[in-house]
Structure formats: structure tokens, C-alpha cells
Amino acid sequence: MELPPFEAGWVWLAGAGPGDPGLLTLHALHGLEYADVVVYDALVGEGVLKHANSSAQLEYAGKRGGKPSPRQPDISRRLVQLAHEGKRVLRLKGGDPFVFGRGGEEALALVEAEVPFRIIPGISAGIGGLAYAGIPVTHREINSVVTFITGHDASGDVPNSIDWAAIAAGSPVLVIYMAMKHLGKLSACLIDAERGADEPVAIVSRASTPHQKVLESTLGDCAAAAVAAGIEPPALVVIGEVVRLRGGLDWLGALAGRALVADPLGVKSRVKAG
Ligand code: SAH
């Protein structure tokens, strides 16, 4: 297969997917095979980095051990510097670089510095990670709209710009990234906006890794349930009837012996009864 050559002095800004190295794209894998330097984030798993060529320099650009993360301008400056040194720079981010990943900011810094770059999309955790929990983000009988939300903004608070009433009324399925810190507040905002406290919720942590955990709960109870179950970030919260499909689609659970039901929404049994 013809893949584009990784040229010296270029930055490839790539998504690594949610964790399972099997979810890397061929372009990302090719980048790992040819990079001189891999600048990676906290959410990029070890299993992914193992695919880097043995002479690649691995540079960590995330939070570690409670130390503050490098400032975004510092990371962008570093990418420019490495490219100017003539390196093949693979900037590797968890999930997709353009989904709550600041990929746009880094790419614009490259534009400003006239560094040539390629964008390699990845499987975002809010789609592929949920698929590993057996939850499709759309299902024809349930929703024709899905909304991706971030649970906090640059200041660390729930973003002010979110129109909860509009989202609650218009989007049957909500997928919240970075939700754990403010889960109580987020669910209260939705209940205030007239979403049902008994609506199904799933919290999926470390999706697609060997440490994946899934907690099923309800909108009213999920914040307390997450604390009680000791669920830690990175985790996604998905709200809506699609969560019920997990009863039939938890294919990973099935590998571990869980029985799947063919009609998790109870549609066929309702039709029969009616
Ligand atoms: N660019 C990434 C998102 C980065 S924001 C993407 O497209 O997936 C960081 C948030 O992503 C985390 O707080 C968490 O909500 C979510 N996330 C990333 N990887 C995850 C994983 N393996 N399991 C669960 N959530 C994950």
C-alpha cells in the first residue's frame, strides 16, 4: 500500500485512538515506524508507544505525578523547534486530535511558523471507546442526534457557554468528555433542564484498555455511584436510551462469558404483547 513518506522537518499530528493499539490507523502506525521524535500525551497508552521504531526519541508532554502539565504554547514551540532541527516529528494524542484535543491550536502554531504538517485523525474515545462498552452513539430507533460535550473548559469549570435547555430538548444522546470532576453539577444541570433522573447513564473508564470499567447507572444517581465504585478518569459519560443496548452489544463482556440478549430494548416483546 502507498503511504505518504514521512519527510524530515515535518510534523504529523496524529490521533492514537482510545488505547487499544489495534485501533491505530495505518497512517499513525506508519508515523510511529518512521518518526525521529514522538511527542505524546498522557492518554497515549504504552501499547501504542511500543510500535515506535527503536531509535525514536519519546518525549512526554502531559501531566505526570501531580506536576502541572507543560503550557500549550510550550508544547507548540517544542514541535516547531524539533521540526526546524530537521526531525520527523510525530505529535501523538489520545483519541482524535481535533476532538477536545487542542489539535487545532497546535496545527495553527505550525502554520504560523511555516512548518509543514499532516493531520491524522484517530478514533475518538467518545465513539470508539463507547463501542468497546457495547454502546453505539446512534441507533435508528432511538436517536438521530448525538451531542459531544466537554465537562470542563480551560479554567477547569463547567463551560458557561453550554445551552443546557437546548441540548436537553434537542439531543436524546449526550456524550460527555472530562466529566468526572463536575459530574454532580452536570447531571443537575440536565435534570433542571427536564431530562429524567431515571434516564440510563453509563460511565466508561479507560475504554479499550485491559483496565476498562463500565458502570451503568441513572442520571440522578450517577455522580454518587461513580464515587462509590471508585471510577477514575479518563472516563466518558454517556446519557440516553442507547445505554440499554449494552445488554445486547457488550461483545467484550460476551468474551468473558456474559450472556447477550437479542432484544435489549424489549421492542419485539412489546410488539408481540400489543
Ligand atoms: N482527543 C480525545 C479526547 C481528549 S479529552 C479523543 O478524541 O478521545 C480527554 C478526555 O477524553 C478524558 O477526560 C475522557 O473523558 C476521554 N477519554 C480519552 N480516552 C479515554 C479512554 N480510553 N476511556 C475513557 N475516556 C477517555
Residues whose N, C-alpha, C, O or C-beta is under 5 A from the ligand:
A	BS01	SAH	P18 G19 L43 G94 G95 D96 P97 V99 F100 G101 I123 S124 A125 G126 G129 I176 Y177 M178 A179 V204 S205 R206 A207 P234 A235 L236
